């Protein structure tokens, strides 16, 4: 494990018996310049490398292949934020380029430091080690996203309030994770079928990483669907509650309006109504109004209008 100067790179690259890993983490302009300078990578690949707005892709060139992968930000345990990682692989070299520390690459560098021969036996074996570590680091974010969706589901089933804004954010992150995992799975499938740089003995290991990605893709898309259903269910519950409240208010109003109108009229025109001359007339009308209101409310409750 050496930190080479830029001037030493051509000599080491010329030694075809060695595997060289150049990891450019938050590189300055001079370090980024080795991509098009010493390595001679195509200007379009270098431009894509510098730009941070690309989804997973694979572009074969003469003598090397350029790929874009995405790692998970290790600081986001229950959220998914991606980190773009650019990769160039050739017969005896691997170049990784990323603007900030990537845990999977950091962990792989530690493995290489302890035992260089373990991963540096070939460029494709080293690439497998990097990708395997990066994909494993998806799991904490995925577990946290699933837990957020499942909490919202339980709240919805229990009739409790649901944090719809958080649920929508979780759904968006799950969809992004699903898209990225599918895109990277496509890259691995192409690598194992057509790449000039993956040895036959290592194909099974790349397929194993692909299986992990396929599992992550399934989990993320499944829970994105559950989140979508929970958002819809929360909206339906709010609308249903509003309709139930409106129906209940209307039913109560219907129960109380007739006796209210009668008693109001009676109070102003007592001598013109049946029983108006009786001392018990007001009481009789009041009792009748109460009986009507109570009976109407009981009937409406039986019909579940209130």
C-alpha positions in Angstrom: 0.0 0.0 0.0 1.8 3.1 -1.2 1.0 6.7 -1.8 2.7 7.3 -5.1 3.5 10.6 -6.7 1.9 11.3 -10.0 5.2 11.1 -11.7 5.6 7.5 -10.5 2.4 6.3 -12.1 3.6 5.6 -15.7 6.4 3.4 -14.4 4.1 1.3 -12.3 1.4 1.1 -15.0 4.0 -0.2 -17.4 4.7 -3.2 -15.1 1.9 -5.6 -16.4 2.7 -8.0 -13.5 1.3 -5.6 -10.9 -2.3 -4.4 -10.2 -2.4 -0.7 -9.6 -5.3 0.9 -7.7 -5.5 4.7 -8.0 -8.2 6.0 -5.6 -8.9 9.7 -6.2 -10.9 10.9 -3.1 -11.8 14.6 -3.4 -9.0 15.1 -5.9 -7.5 18.5 -6.8 -7.2 19.6 -10.4 -3.7 18.0 -10.8 -4.9 14.7 -9.5 -8.0 14.7 -11.7 -5.7 15.5 -14.6 -4.2 12.0 -14.6 -7.5 10.7 -16.0 -7.0 12.3 -19.3 -3.3 12.6 -19.1 -1.4 9.6 -17.8 -4.3 7.2 -18.3 -5.5 8.8 -21.5 -9.2 8.2 -20.8 -11.6 9.6 -23.3 -12.7 13.2 -22.8 -16.4 12.2 -22.6 -15.6 9.7 -19.9 -13.6 12.3 -18.0 -16.5 14.8 -18.3 -19.0 12.3 -17.0 -16.6 11.5 -14.2 -16.4 15.1 -13.1 -20.1 15.7 -13.4 -22.1 14.4 -10.4 -25.6 14.1 -12.0 -25.4 10.7 -13.7 -27.2 7.4 -12.9 -25.4 4.1 -13.2 -23.9 3.4 -16.6 -21.3 1.3 -18.4 -19.3 2.6 -21.4 -16.7 0.3 -22.9 -13.6 1.9 -24.5 -10.6 0.6 -26.2 -8.4 -0.9 -23.5 -10.6 0.0 -20.5 -14.2 0.3 -19.3 -15.8 3.3 -17.6 -18.6 2.7 -15.1 -20.7 4.8 -12.6 -21.9 3.2 -9.4 -23.5 4.8 -6.3 -22.7 4.2 -2.7 -24.8 4.9 0.4 -23.9 7.8 2.7 -23.0 6.0 6.0 -24.2 9.0 8.0 -27.8 8.4 7.0 -28.8 5.3 9.0 -32.6 5.5 8.3 -32.4 7.5 5.1 -30.8 6.9 1.7 -28.5 9.5 0.2 -26.3 8.3 -2.6 -22.6 9.0 -3.3 -21.5 8.8 -7.0 -18.4 6.7 -7.6 -16.7 6.6 -11.0 -14.7 3.5 -11.9 -12.2 2.9 -14.7 -11.0 -0.7 -15.1 -8.3 -2.0 -17.3 -6.1 -5.1 -17.7 -3.9 -4.2 -14.7 -5.4 -1.1 -13.1 -8.5 0.2 -11.3 -9.2 3.9 -10.9 -11.9 5.1 -8.5 -13.0 8.7 -8.3 -15.4 10.2 -5.7 -15.8 13.7 -4.2 -16.0 12.5 -0.6 -15.1 9.5 1.6 -17.0 6.3 0.6 -17.2 3.8 3.4 -17.1 0.8 1.1 -13.9 2.1 -0.5 -12.4 3.1 2.8 -13.1 -0.4 4.2 -11.6 -2.0 1.1 -8.4 0.1 1.4 -8.1 -1.2 4.9 -8.3 -4.8 3.7 -5.6 -4.1 1.0 -3.4 -2.4 3.6 -3.5 -5.5 5.8 -3.0 -8.0 3.0 -2.2 -6.5 -0.4 -2.2 -9.9 -2.2 -5.8 -10.7 -1.1 -7.4 -8.1 -3.4 -4.6 -6.9 -5.7 -4.2 -10.2 -7.6 -6.2 -8.7 -10.5 -8.1 -5.6 -11.3 -11.5 -7.4 -11.6 -11.0 -9.1 -8.2 -10.2 -5.7 -6.7 -13.4 -4.3 -8.3 -15.4 -7.1 -6.8 -14.1 -6.3 -3.4 -15.0 -2.6 -3.7 -18.5 -3.3 -5.1 -19.2 -6.0 -2.5 -18.3 -3.6 0.4 -20.3 -0.7 -1.2 -23.5 -2.9 -1.7 -23.3 -4.2 1.9 -23.4 -0.6 3.1 -26.9 -0.2 1.6 -28.4 -2.3 4.2 -28.5 0.1 7.2 -30.3 2.7 5.1 -32.7 0.1 3.7 -33.5 -1.3 7.1 -34.2 2.2 8.4 -36.5 3.1 5.4 -38.5 -0.1 5.8 -38.9 0.6 9.6 -40.3 4.1 8.7 -42.9 2.7 6.3 -43.9 -0.1 8.7 -44.4 2.4 11.6 -46.7 4.4 9.3 -48.6 1.2 8.4 -49.1 0.3 12.1 -50.3 3.9 12.9 -52.8 3.7 10.0 -54.2 0.4 11.2 -54.4 1.6 14.8 -56.2 4.8 13.7 -53.4 7.0 14.8 -52.0 10.0 13.0 -49.6 9.3 10.2 -46.7 11.6 9.3 -47.5 11.8 5.6 -44.6 14.1 4.8 -42.1 11.7 6.3 -43.8 8.8 4.5 -43.6 10.6 1.2 -39.8 11.2 1.7 -39.3 7.6 2.6 -41.1 6.5 -0.6 -39.0 8.8 -2.7 -35.7 7.4 -1.2 -36.9 3.9 -1.7 -37.7 4.6 -5.3 -34.2 6.1 -5.8 -32.6 3.1 -4.1 -34.6 0.8 -6.3 -33.6 2.6 -9.5 -29.9 2.7 -8.6 -29.9 -1.0 -7.5 -31.5 -2.0 -10.8 -29.1 0.1 -12.8 -26.1 -1.4 -11.1 -27.5 -4.9 -11.5 -27.7 -4.2 -15.2 -24.0 -3.2 -15.2 -23.0 -6.4 -13.3 -25.1 -8.5 -15.7 -23.3 -6.9 -18.7 -19.9 -7.3 -17.0 -20.4 -11.0 -16.4 -21.7 -11.6 -20.0 -19.5 -9.4 -22.2 -16.6 -7.8 -20.3 -13.0 -8.3 -21.4 -11.8 -7.6 -17.8 -13.6 -10.1 -15.7 -11.9 -13.5 -15.5 -14.0 -16.7 -15.8 -12.9 -17.8 -12.3 -14.4 -14.6 -10.9 -17.7 -14.5 -12.7 -19.5 -16.4 -9.8 -18.4 -13.6 -7.3 -19.8 -10.9 -9.5 -23.0 -12.8 -9.8 -23.2 -13.1 -6.1 -23.0 -9.3 -5.8 -25.7 -9.1 -8.4 -27.9 -11.4 -6.2 -27.5 -9.0 -3.3 -28.5 -6.1 -5.5 -31.5 -8.0 -6.8 -32.6 -8.6 -3.2 -32.1 -4.9 -2.3 -34.1 -3.9 -5.4 -36.9 -6.2 -4.5 -37.1 -4.9 -0.9 -36.9 -1.2 -1.9 -39.5 -1.4 -4.6 -41.8 -3.6 -2.4 -41.7 -1.1 0.5 -42.1 1.9 -1.9 -45.4 0.2 -3.0 -46.4 -0.2 0.7 -45.5 3.5 1.3 -47.6 4.5 -1.6 -50.5 2.5 -0.3 -50.1 4.0 3.2 -50.1 7.5 1.8 -53.3 6.8 -0.2 -54.9 5.1 2.9 -54.0 8.1 5.1 -55.7 10.4 2.6 -58.8 8.2 2.4 -59.0 8.1 6.2 -58.9 11.8 6.4 -61.5 12.2 3.7 -63.7 9.5 5.3 -63.4 11.2 8.7 -64.4 14.5 7.2 -67.4 13.0 5.5 -68.4 11.2 8.6 -68.2 14.4 10.6 -70.2 16.2 8.1 -72.9 13.5 8.0 -73.1 13.4 11.8 -73.5 17.2 12.0 -76.2 17.1 9.4 -78.0 14.3 11.2 -77.9 16.1 14.5 -79.1 19.3 12.9 -82.0 17.3 11.3 -82.9 15.9 14.7 -83.0 19.2 16.5 -84.3 21.6 13.9 -88.0 20.6 13.9 -88.5 20.7 17.7 -86.5 23.9 17.9 -88.7 25.5 15.3 -91.9 24.3 17.0 -90.9 25.4 20.5 -89.7 28.8 19.2 -93.0 29.3 17.4 -95.0 28.0 20.4 -93.2 30.4 22.8 -94.3 33.4 20.7 -97.8 32.2 19.8 -98.8 30.1 22.8 -102.5 30.9 22.8 -102.9 30.0 19.1 -101.6 26.4 19.5 -103.5 23.3 20.8 -103.2 23.3 24.5 -102.2 26.9 24.6 -104.8 27.8 27.2 -103.6 24.9 29.5 -101.0 25.5 32.2 -99.3 22.3 31.0 -99.2 23.3 27.4 -95.6 24.5 27.4 -94.4 21.4 29.3 -96.2 19.1 26.9 -94.6 20.7 23.8 -91.2 20.7 25.4 -91.5 17.0 26.3 -92.7 16.2 22.8 -89.8 18.1 21.3 -87.3 16.2 23.5 -88.8 12.9 22.7 -88.7 13.6 19.0 -85.0 14.8 19.1 -83.9 11.7 21.2 -85.8 9.3 18.9 -84.3 10.9 15.8 -80.8 10.7 17.2 -81.2 7.0 18.2 -82.5 6.2 14.7 -79.6 8.0 13.0 -77.1 6.2 15.3 -78.6 2.9 14.3 -78.1 3.8 10.7 -74.6 4.9 11.6 -75.2 8.4 10.3 -73.7 9.7 13.5 
